[in-house]
Amino acid sequence: MKIDIYVSEKGNSLPRYGLLRVNGPVSLLPSGESWAYVRSGDTAEFHLPEAVEQEIERRGIWAHTFGEGAPPSGSV
């Protein structure tokens, strides 16, 4: 599956990434943050866990702050 990769420009010390289906609406990314497009690619290229790919297929998005462990229950 083709995805677009975004990174939050919120200024956090830990990067927050958002993955959207190609041409998906940026409005799906968490609000309150400014998102910058990084690049597009295929999920196979990034060796994403199956659960992440399934969430992108189901919801069109997956976002996570790396380095903080698992996201809280119910968050994207």
C-alpha positions in Angstrom: 0.0 0.0 0.0 1.3 3.5 -0.9 1.5 6.0 2.0 2.4 9.6 2.6 4.7 10.3 5.6 4.3 13.5 7.6 6.2 14.8 10.7 4.8 17.2 13.3 6.4 20.6 13.4 5.3 21.1 17.0 8.9 21.3 18.2 8.9 18.3 20.5 12.2 16.7 21.2 10.7 13.4 20.1 9.5 13.1 16.5 5.8 12.5 15.9 5.0 10.9 12.6 1.8 10.5 10.7 1.2 8.0 8.0 -1.7 8.5 5.6 -2.8 6.6 2.6 -1.5 8.4 -0.5 -3.6 11.4 -1.3 -5.5 11.0 2.0 -6.8 14.2 3.6 -4.2 15.8 5.9 -7.2 16.8 8.1 -7.1 13.2 9.4 -3.8 13.9 11.2 -4.2 14.9 14.9 -5.3 18.6 15.1 -3.4 21.2 17.1 -0.2 20.4 15.3 1.4 21.6 12.1 2.3 18.7 9.8 5.1 18.8 7.2 5.1 16.3 4.3 8.3 14.2 4.2 7.8 11.7 1.3 5.7 8.9 -0.1 6.6 5.2 -0.2 5.2 1.7 0.0 4.5 0.2 3.4 6.7 -2.8 2.4 9.6 -0.5 2.1 9.3 0.6 5.8 8.7 -2.9 7.2 5.7 -1.7 9.2 4.0 -4.1 11.6 0.9 -5.7 10.2 -1.3 -3.9 12.8 -0.1 -0.5 11.6 -0.9 -1.4 8.0 -4.3 -2.7 9.0 -5.0 0.6 10.9 -4.0 2.7 7.8 -6.2 0.5 5.6 -9.2 0.8 8.1 -8.9 4.4 9.2 -6.6 5.9 6.5 -4.1 7.1 9.1 -1.6 6.1 11.8 0.3 8.5 14.0 2.7 8.0 16.8 5.4 9.8 18.9 8.5 7.6 18.8 10.4 7.2 22.0 7.4 7.5 24.3 6.3 3.9 24.2 2.8 2.8 23.1 0.2 5.5 22.4 -2.5 5.8 25.1 -5.6 3.7 24.6 -8.0 5.2 22.2 -5.5 7.6 20.6 -4.2 7.5 17.1 
